[in-house]
Structure formats: structure tokens, C-alpha cells
């Protein structure tokens, strides 16, 4: 009988469950539920942690029903992997199972005052921290979210004092609930998610005493760090009861695996709520001089070597298009926005810098704000919408330029891309033109979930999938080649850089 592997993909905009045929990567079926975000005030971005788990449970059962309707059996699903929005953080009560506060989403900037204080008064410590964990002092990462919760939410502090508190990123919250919750749920995370907290030492792959002390975090509150591919435990609920959970990867690392960027020098870029470009550096830790992050790429098994990556993170890409739809009413759906952008040949000189949560790599300007400039009486909604899509492509060019400028890095001759926004052909053509290299879009866009499934199927004791077998034939790519000449590319990018500089 054919074997299948499931994947939970809990992202910023939606929860999904997908089922893949092992080793071929063929997507059989899936179910998806959009989830809300809240912005109680400027700079704050939250989600209801209860919805994160309830929507996941719904997607699992609905997807399994579709799977069975196709004539398959649940017994053919050999394991499940998890991929998740990273850095988003949850505090919960291990006695009641109740979240003690909303999940603080990765793009939340409430810790900006603490960041500014550390950068102005503890520069040497900040640099030491960056070398240890690979991350700059920023509102982006989880440690300052934990610190804020302990300092500002009495329920969280009381739970800590009374030994009832558990901390975790979204993967930890999901696994704890899926494996029993208050009745023996596992409190774990994997190395990729742990590497986004500012608390894990990149060399030891463990919570670091110095880092935990600096941020005032008791290591006992944190989950156990495990590899990205091993049998952690088994489902106790849903139609998947007793099936093992055997893979965990943060969403961007999952896409790195799903795109088969498993050799040093290969890179992928995922376009979603934000945009994230990861460059595989192999078993070597490379500290960036160009504003990039150093992170764990994956560790596919307890006895397997850890593979590192450099990452360029962009806070706002797809979220910008959603903002045009929901806040400004430029269209009823994403299809209408694409049509609007495609209705004009250029932006008419308009530039849109979507720095709604500051600017991440390579600038790291937490005080930056969104900016639309170059408006004239001629400008229309179409020009602004097209400028928003161009802003996505320009930000990716900034990241790729930073990677190509790193010492010892051979410039990329092509870039693999995936994610929801890549269905927009005009964006892909813009991207190829701005980069000046081929852009290779996965024909099967669910490479993030695919990477989680590959890790789960590869786990010792499951053994139904080998990620190191070539997957490209099964996935396939659409190739977008640049048509813009170098002179125009340089001129357009220089104007973009001027617009970026005006945002802070």
C-alpha cells in the first residue's frame, strides 16, 4: 500500500493540514482555515492561542475526511510533521491548559523601548549576544516577548512564581496540546524554532545560561530542544489518534528542506505574510557582515549534523497587499488587487515602502514606518497597488545583494521561490527583472508543508521518505528570466533605496 505523511502548517494568516504521498511529494488533499490577527493599538499584533490550536484540529479532521473520501485509509498516514510561524510566542498554565495572554505575533513591536535601551546602554553585550545566538537585538525575536509578558502581565508572573507557567513558540503549543495537554503533553521544540528565540547557543544547540540570565528567563519555563526529525510522541485526539508526530521545522526552514536546498550555496525565498530568504551554509556557522541573520537550517535526526543558514527576513510583504484590501478597500479579494496592479505598465514613479513593523534585514530599523512617495495628480489606486508588489520584489533584491556581498559567497545564478504570493506571475517577472537572475517558482507551491512532511517521513522508526533524494522532478519549476537591462535595473533600485532611507 502507498504510504502518506501529513503536515500541520500553522502560519500567521491560516492554519492548514495537508497530506502528501511519501517520496514523490505529490499533494493528495488539504484543508485550510484563515485565522484573525488583532492590533489592539499601534505596534501590537496578537492572535488568540486557542484559535491556533482549535483551527488546527478542525483542519486535521476535515482533511482526513477528504482523504478517506478519495478511497484512502488513515492507517496509510505513517506520521505527521509540524511547521509553524516562528518567533510568535505563547505563555500558558500547565495545570489548566489555559493561555495566560494572547499569542504575541512575530511582527509585534511592543518591545521597541527595551531594544532601544539595550542598544544604547549595552552595546558590547548586544554584540556578544549576536555572536552567541546569531540574532541582532530586535523586537522580532521571542526573548523580549517573554520578558514583556513577565514584566507586564500579572497572571504570567504569578504562574511563574507558582510553578504553573510554560513558555513556547507555536510548535511547542501545538505539540503540547496534541500529545495530551494537561494529561502528559510534551513540552518540546526543535532546533530551528529554538534558534529564533535569542536564547539558544548556536554551537551547543541548548538554552544558554548567559542568554537566559540577560533576558531574565528561567530555563525551567522553556521546552526541551530536540532535533527536527525524530518521533517525539503520538496524537491523543482527532482522527489521527496514535499516529506519531515526527518532524518539526520553523516555516522558513521547512521551505528550505521542501525546496531541496540541502547543499551549501543553495537558497530559497518564501513569500507569505512576510518574506524570508535562506542561504544554506552547511555545517559552518557564518556570522554576517551585511545585516543578515545566522540561524539553524535543520537537524534531520538526533545523530545527524546540524546545518546552518544565513537568512534575510522581511517583515511585511503579503501583509501589505492584505492591508490594501482590508484597510483601504482597494479590492474585495487578492485576485482583484492583482488585476488592478496589472492594469498599468508601471507605477508612475510611486514607491511603497511597507515598513509597518519597522524594517528587518538588512537595515534593522525598528523605528521605520510605512511610506508611499512619488505621488502626483496622475497617480491612481492601480499605481499604488503595483508599487506595493514592486516593494516586495525590491526588498528581496536588497536581501540578495546582502548575501552576494558576504565574504566568500559565490553570487547566486538563480533563486528558488515559493509561497502564496508566487502565484502572481507579474510579481515573479518583476522579481527576475530586479534580481537579474532566473527565478524558479515551484509548481507545487506548498513547499513549506512539504518540508515538514519530509522531515517527519525521514524520522528513524518511520523511514518512509528520504529528503536527500532529488525532489525537483516531482515538484517541478516555472522559470522566469530577466528582461530588464542592467542600466534600468540600477536606476530603479537607486530610487527605491532613496525611498527606503526616507522611511526612518
Secondary structure, DSSP 8 states (H G I E B T S, - for coil): ---EEEEEEE-SSEEEEEEEETTT--EEEEEEEE---B-SSTT--EE-HHHHHHHHHHHHHHHHHHHHHTT--GGGEEEEEEEE-SS-EEEEETTT--BSS-EE-TT--TTHHHHHHHHHH-HHHHHHHHHHHS--S-TTSHHHHHHHHHHH-HHHHHHHHTT-EEEEEHHHHHHHHHTTTTTT---EEEHHHHTTTT-B-TTT-SB-HHHHHHHT--GGGS-EEE-SEEEEEE--SSTTTT-EEEEEEEHHHHHHHHTT--STT-EEEEESSSEEEEEEEETS----SSS-EEEEEE--STTS--EEEEEEEES-SHHHHHHHHHTS-S-SSHHHHHHHHHTSSS-TT-EEE--TT-B-TTT-BTT---EEE---TT--HHHHHHHHHHHHHHHHHHHHHHHHTSTT----SEEEEESGGGG-HHHHHHHHHHHTSEEEEESS--HHHHHHHHHHHHSTTT----TTS--HHHH-EEEE---S-HHHHHHHHHHHHHHHHTT-
